[in-house]
């Protein structure tokens, strides 16, 4: 997993990113070019273009953080089951009941 347990950046990191996006929004309103904004904020031009599209459609409010990108795929109970099986050394189906790259005890 790219990020620890949460599947996304921390709340602090999201707030930091949101401040950058708001700064970009202010610059959009002043008519600055994408390349100038990207260089000034030290972000990619593609990010600035994506933010500009959102800003055009929804204004400055469209640049607000929407929170974590998604919820974890496993429930707490499923994760606990996976952890128990992982510690015991046997393969886990991670919630699947059939199929998968192994066949368990069929050997």
Beta strands, then each sheet from edge to edge (+ up, - down):
end
